[in-house]
Amino acid sequence: KFHPYYQDFYADQPGMYEIYRKCCDLNLMLVMHTGYDIAFPRIPRADPQRILKITSDFPKLKFITTHLGGWEQWDQVEKLLIGKPIYMEISFALEYLSAERARQMLLVHPHEYLLFGTDSPWTDQKTSLSLLRNLQLPEGLLNQILSGNASRLLSQ
């Protein structure tokens, strides 16, 4: 997992491109903290616009965005990322979005690109699971998010 704030980089800076190329060459998954970070000034280091650039430049990169595409940048996520083949795990997002908005975002995004994530210890797994189940998503989608998509991604 890469964290632009703690590791002091911007997601789309040229030096990162060598890492992305190597991840593609080795068929590795790359998980990155996306959106703002609660402990840092709101400087966009891994915002939806940068994510869109990276995923466009590296379509074979198994790039997993955290926090439903960008913590506390969900307006931009909806505008730029929702509906595109971009992996999003849902940790630390359901607690901050209304149930209606979270549900709609999950229903509209390509179902095979959604992953359950808890960002433990920041969020309790039981709480995250409860929030997800309370969205009353179709059972097939819920199963994809909870395990199906991760199993498929790990076997590729």
N, C-alpha and C positions, 0 to 999 in steps of 0.2 A: 504494500500500500504506500502510495506517495501522498504527501501532505504539503501542498505548496506554501502554507503559512509556516509550519514548523521547520520545513526544509529550505525555506527562503528561495523560492523560484516561481516563475509564471508558467502555467501549463503549456503555453504555446511558444515559449522562448526557444530560439534555434538550438541551443545545447540539449534540449530535451528530445529533439527529433532523432538523434542517434540512439537514444534509449528506446524510443518507439519503434524504430527500424529493427533493432535487435530483438525486441519482444515479438515483432511479426515474424522474423526469421526463425525464432525458437518456439513459436506458437505458444507464447506465454500470455497469461491474463495480466492485465494491469488495472489495479483498483486505485482510484484517486479520490481524495476528499474534494468535493466540488461545492461551489457556493461560498458564502462567507464562513468565517469561523467565529464562534461566540467569544473567544478570548483575544481577538485581534481587531485592529481598525478595519473598517469596511472598504478595503482595497480589493478590487476584483482580480484575483490571481488564477482562479479556475472557474470562471463564469461561463454561462451557456454559450456565449459567442466564441470563446476560446475552445470550448469542447466541440462545437460544431466545426471549427477550423481543423482541429486535430482529427476528428473522425472522418472528415472529408479528405484530408491529406493521407490518412492511413485507414482505408476502408477495411483492411484485413486485421487491424488491431483489435484484440479483445479488450476493449476499453470499458471498464465498469465505473460509472459515475455513482458517487454516494449521495445519500440524502435526496433521493428522487430528482436527480439531475442538477441540484444546486441549492444548498441550504439558504433559505430566506431570499432566494432569487427566483421564486417559482413563477412570477409573471413572465420573466424571460424564458424560463424553462418551457412554459406553455407556448410561448410565441415561437421559439427557435428549435426546441428539441422534441417535444411531444409529437408522436406520430412518425418519428424517424427511427431507423434501426440503430438505436443507441441503448446500451445496457444501462439500466437504472436499478440500484438497490434502494430499499425504502426506509433505511434506518433514519432515525432522528428527524423524520418529516411528518409522520402521521400525528405526532404530538403538537405540531405547529400549524397544521392545515385544518380547515373545517372538514368534517367527514364527507360532506357533499363534494367539496373541491377535490379532495384526495381520491374519492371514488371515481369521479369523472376523469381525472388525469390517468388513473390506472385502466379505466375502460377504453380510453381513446388511444393510449400508447400501444404499440405492437406487443401483444401478450407474451411472445417468446423472449422479449427483452426486459422482463421484470423479474427482480430477484428479492427474496426476503433477506433483510439485514437488520441487525439490532444495534450495531455500534456500541456494544458492551465495552466498558461498564457505564457509559453515559446513559444508556437506556436499558431497562430491564427486559429480558427476552419475553417473559410472560406478559408484560405490559404491551410490548410491540405486537405480539401475536394477538392479544385481545383487541387492540385497536384495528388490526387488519381484519380480523373476523367480524368485527362490528360494522364493517363497511358493506356487508352482505353482497359480496361479489359472487358471480356465478361460480359454482363449485369447481368447474374445470379450470377457470382462471386462478382461483385460490390455490389449487394443487400445483399449477405451473409456477406460481410465485413462490410457494413454500418449498418445493423440491424439484419439480420436473425440469424447470429451466436450468437450475444449477447442475443437475445430473447430466443434462445434454451438453452444457457448456464445458463441464469437466471432462467429458468423454471425447471431445473434439480434438 
